[in-house]
Amino acid sequence: MNSIVITGGTGSFGHAFVEFLLNNDLAKRIVIYSRSEYAQAQMRERFNDSRLRWFIGDVRDVDRLRRAFANCEVVVHAAALKRIEVGHYNPDEMIKTNILGTMNAISAAAETIPCVRRFVFLSSDKAFQPISPYGQSKALAETLVLNANNIYGEFGPKFIVTRYGNVAGSRGSVIPRWLELLRNGEKKVPVSDPDCTRFWMHMDEAVALVHDAIQNGEAGDVLIPTLPAYRLGDLAEVMGAEMDVLGLPPWEKKHESMSEDQCSATALRMSKTEIEIALRNVA
């Protein structure tokens, strides 16, 4: 890769993926596209490297995307509004970013001259049989990305989907939220249902999946990793926390699925010892 652009590049995945690209000298030019100038300033302090380019912009702005994508070979589309409770109260905003923003990114990737060679979309287990506005927006975004292969054909980019669960320790996810509460002296953490199960994925696994999609993915691929799962009650116990059980909201599933063959209720279940060991790589 001579040049790659990462939308939503200042997020947890963006930080990890940029570090991977820089350490392995995998791109001569890396464009970070995001709308937060403060997040970009923080990231620039961490990565002081001449290979990085910084674009302030929103995926809702197709003209700005076209400018950012110019002369880029690869697009990793990670930008999204992803908090499911926020989407429940603000579904229109989910549509604007996750659906219309993806349409804009597809258009910019395919219609900017020269066009992008590969477009990798980061999706979520919430997109499979969705019950929340977030999941519904991701499911439709997946359809848009995959169908772009039909619209633009063999001379357009290869559009590829990666689908996986929340990455352990990613910004806003359950582990860092609980850790912050415990460090602040709280003894209880909020739990919707102790018997809820969720997939466990390390950040380096997410990075490897996206890199593999760039290197080896074919047009129309939906790449889904095989992941173990854990019980929320077990996670709370391993972290030494008491539970404030709130009940399952209507926009949240008790068990997540990434495909017909992979559900967190039937996936390989992590023991408490395995959770404790995995947490050391997160906390």
Summary of the structure (lengths in Angstrom):
residues: 283
radius of gyration: 18.8
end to end distance: 32.5
largest distance: 57.6
contacts: 950
relative contact order: 0.13
helix: 43%
strand: 21%
